[in-house]
Amino acid sequence: MTLDRPMYRVKRRLLGKPLTTERVSEEKLGNRTALGVLASDCISSSAYGSEEMLRVLVPVVGAAAFTMVMPVTGAILLVLLLLTLCYSDVVTIYTRAGGSYVVARENFGPDVAQVAAVALLVDYIVTVAVQVSAGTNALISLAHLVGNGWTGLDHLQLPVSVMVIVLLAYGNLRGVREAGRMFALPAYLFMAAIGLVLLVAAVRGLTGELPHADLEAPGVVPLGTPGDGWLYGASLFIVLRSFANGGSSLTGLEAISNGISAFREPQGRNARRTLVAMSCALAVLVLGVSTLAHYTHAVPYTDGTPTVIAQEARLAFGNGTAGTIGLVFVQLATALVLYTGANTPFTGFPFLASFVAEDRFLPRLLTRRGHRLAFSNGIIALTALSLALLLVTGASVAKLVALYAIGVFTAFTMAGSGLTAYHLRRREPLRRVKITVNTLAAIISAAVVLIFAITKFTEGAWLVVVVFPLGVWALIRINREYRHEAAALQRLPEGADRPRARRHQVFVLVETLDLATLKALRYAHELRSDRVQAVHFAIDEAHARRLSAVWESTSATSVELELVACPDRRLRHAMRELALRTTQDGETSLTVLVPRRMYTNALGKLLHRGTGEMMARALGQLPHVAVTILPFDASRALQMLESGHMPELD
């Protein structure tokens, strides 16, 4: 019986039967499933992208914002086209998980690539928090509209969001393929729901029956008064800020390049097709939502609910029974796709983290696959960080959006500039076109980062601005530590494995005479050393005398027991002194065996304090001294005794 068996049984019950490493290839995603899983983050961004544009414009230009939102949306779609072409290049050239990180590493070196790594890792963390919070907002909006203003679910915003993140983590810990089955359908439901809204609204608009939203309703964002200046009185700064906010519609576009390892072969071609399909769907959704806002004047609310897309569904379907059914369908589909959009980072973050860890810029434990072939450590890390962010912001979408686009547009900048450098070094067809497209993508993405950092600095963007350089420094510091360790540990002198000591002694540390001690003594004899000595440090003199008497009267061992005085109770100091005295001649090597009694039940662990690791740390740094901890299953011995059998050493 091993110590981890109870925990392993719990893991198996929760996560299912373990998968063997050979089945990694079976855990790949087909194109349709990949579109649902990896594109849900990007597609679901259309649920709040247009609303974020209006949130900037409405307080400045009032109702004129519903006209201005269209050219801003056009600019967003132009950026979408450039980024789609850019990332088509990425997935064609770099067919391994990592996206802009790989592009930056291959073209600018590993240190510069850490800017992209931090950008993507931060973006994944924020994406989980903002998507889940927006999904909960969709449910609250449904309650608000169906319940005629009832907002009794407001207090559940944070606990529901936390619960959803935990469920997403659990689904992904069960494995890629099962997560795909679970999370692919909502993306298609959402596209169908918004398509239905747009179709019904178009029919009602043509017949003149499409109503407008109430711009004076309680809780709406206060309407500004347009002037006579440029673009209805809006300054270039306001337009750029609205454009940057609308850039949140494009977050998630990089997910396919980051998760390309999850695609079936040929990965590059399948990823490119899925990317194009996702971009087309996103373009239709963003344009449709903005156009409908233009005609219905659906206006953002100060507290975020009801959302613009919820108002559009209510205005398109009407207030009747059929309209309510349609609204419920749209809002549930929206909530589901937003929730499952938060699943995309659970696919991309672990792949990226494992890739960065392989380059030794993150801890190597992030490269290990878990029980169900998922990168479990990466999933757990993402869960913990996103939950912390959710708690700090109170699951507020308005607060989270300020952190959102900086990370992903930094990654876009690195991808575009990296591909520009890639094509500048090569002579190939359409070289100039590719250089132009990628350069434009990099410049515009960098502009969005700058606009967001300036306009949203006091609203929370300062946190990302501070985290970025610290994150890059931390990753480079980790890499430096790995390189220094390798330089120190991988220097292999010739003949270094030959023994230097002429004499070998073995000490068995004794607390009491029992089966664990006898097992250690037997192992000591098997080492064929020059001398085996049992050692007890006499912290309690009465116990030491009793142990000595028992030792002398037993026939279980022929090894002598040495009592070492330890009046000041400094056990580690006494052990070091004894080891140093034994090896001070420079010709004696010492092996210290530490019996450790293992208990599988919680009570046994509580009642028996293990000191083996402490002893090993105290002696492990001494020259000519080796420490070995010998486990003994005390719980098994107890079970054998209770069943009427004589406990054994093995």
Secondary structure as GFF3:
##gff-version 3
##sequence-region A 1 650
A	DSSP	alpha_helix	5	15	.	.	.	ID=ss1
A	DSSP	three_ten_helix	21	27	.	.	.	ID=ss2
A	DSSP	alpha_helix	31	38	.	.	.	ID=ss3
A	DSSP	alpha_helix	40	44	.	.	.	ID=ss4
A	DSSP	alpha_helix	46	61	.	.	.	ID=ss5
A	DSSP	three_ten_helix	62	64	.	.	.	ID=ss6
A	DSSP	alpha_helix	65	93	.	.	.	ID=ss7
A	DSSP	alpha_helix	100	108	.	.	.	ID=ss8
A	DSSP	alpha_helix	110	146	.	.	.	ID=ss9
A	DSSP	three_ten_helix	154	156	.	.	.	ID=ss10
A	DSSP	alpha_helix	157	173	.	.	.	ID=ss11
A	DSSP	alpha_helix	176	183	.	.	.	ID=ss12
A	DSSP	alpha_helix	185	206	.	.	.	ID=ss13
A	DSSP	alpha_helix	236	246	.	.	.	ID=ss14
A	DSSP	three_ten_helix	247	250	.	.	.	ID=ss15
A	DSSP	alpha_helix	255	258	.	.	.	ID=ss16
A	DSSP	three_ten_helix	260	262	.	.	.	ID=ss17
A	DSSP	alpha_helix	267	296	.	.	.	ID=ss18
A	DSSP	alpha_helix	308	317	.	.	.	ID=ss19
A	DSSP	alpha_helix	321	341	.	.	.	ID=ss20
A	DSSP	alpha_helix	344	358	.	.	.	ID=ss21
A	DSSP	three_ten_helix	364	367	.	.	.	ID=ss22
A	DSSP	alpha_helix	376	393	.	.	.	ID=ss23
A	DSSP	alpha_helix	397	424	.	.	.	ID=ss24
A	DSSP	alpha_helix	431	455	.	.	.	ID=ss25
A	DSSP	three_ten_helix	457	459	.	.	.	ID=ss26
A	DSSP	alpha_helix	461	489	.	.	.	ID=ss27
A	DSSP	beta_strand	503	509	.	.	.	ID=ss28
A	DSSP	alpha_helix	515	526	.	.	.	ID=ss29
A	DSSP	beta_strand	531	538	.	.	.	ID=ss30
A	DSSP	alpha_helix	541	553	.	.	.	ID=ss31
A	DSSP	beta_strand	561	565	.	.	.	ID=ss32
A	DSSP	alpha_helix	571	583	.	.	.	ID=ss33
A	DSSP	beta_strand	588	598	.	.	.	ID=ss34
A	DSSP	alpha_helix	602	607	.	.	.	ID=ss35
A	DSSP	alpha_helix	612	620	.	.	.	ID=ss36
A	DSSP	beta_strand	625	633	.	.	.	ID=ss37
A	DSSP	alpha_helix	634	642	.	.	.	ID=ss38
###
